[in-house]
């Protein structure tokens, strides 16, 4: 992924942890792994259920772990 695209995603993100950019998109949350050459994206609903993904299972596990620990920050930002 070009640096300009990474910057665009990072600038739009609500928060970034460990190279994963979390952005609220409507009711859902889009998680993008900024550490990959190609976009790896996971979309979850507010309850944390996966709706779609182009991440491998290890990336998904990392993203879900971060989400479980830090989701209150996104909720506070949009409260």
C-alpha positions in Angstrom: 0.0 0.0 0.0 1.5 3.4 -0.9 2.6 5.6 1.9 0.1 8.2 0.8 -2.8 5.7 1.2 -1.5 4.7 4.6 -1.4 8.3 5.6 -4.9 8.9 4.3 -6.3 5.9 6.3 -4.3 6.9 9.4 -5.5 10.5 9.3 -9.1 9.3 9.1 -8.8 6.8 11.9 -10.4 7.3 15.3 -7.4 5.5 16.9 -4.4 3.5 15.9 -2.9 0.7 18.0 0.0 -1.6 17.0 -0.3 -0.6 13.3 -4.1 -1.3 13.2 -6.2 1.8 12.3 -9.8 1.7 13.8 -12.4 3.9 12.1 -16.1 4.1 12.8 -18.0 3.7 9.5 -21.7 4.2 10.1 -22.7 1.6 12.7 -19.7 -0.6 12.0 -16.0 -0.4 12.6 -13.4 -0.8 9.9 -10.0 -2.0 11.0 -7.0 -1.7 8.6 -3.6 -3.3 9.2 -1.2 -0.5 8.2 1.8 -2.9 8.4 1.0 -4.7 5.2 1.9 -3.9 1.6 -1.7 -4.5 0.5 -4.7 -3.4 2.4 -5.8 -6.0 4.9 -9.2 -4.9 6.3 -11.6 -6.3 8.9 -15.2 -4.9 9.3 -17.0 -5.7 12.6 -20.3 -4.6 14.0 -20.5 -2.7 17.4 -20.9 -6.1 19.2 -17.5 -7.2 17.8 -18.9 -9.7 15.3 -17.0 -10.0 12.0 -18.9 -8.9 9.0 -16.2 -9.2 6.3 -12.4 -9.6 6.2 -9.4 -9.7 4.0 -7.1 -10.4 7.0 -5.6 -13.8 7.8 -6.7 -15.5 11.0 -3.7 -14.3 13.0 -4.3 -10.7 12.0 -7.9 -11.1 12.9 -7.0 -12.4 16.3 -4.7 -9.5 16.9 -7.3 -6.9 15.8 -10.0 -8.5 17.9 -7.7 -8.5 20.9 -7.0 -4.8 20.5 -10.7 -4.1 20.0 -11.6 -5.9 23.2 -9.0 -3.9 25.2 -9.5 -0.5 23.6 -13.1 -0.2 22.2 -14.1 2.1 25.0 -11.9 4.8 23.4 -13.9 4.7 20.2 -17.2 4.7 22.2 -16.0 7.8 24.1 -15.0 9.6 21.0 -18.4 9.1 19.4 -20.5 9.6 22.6 
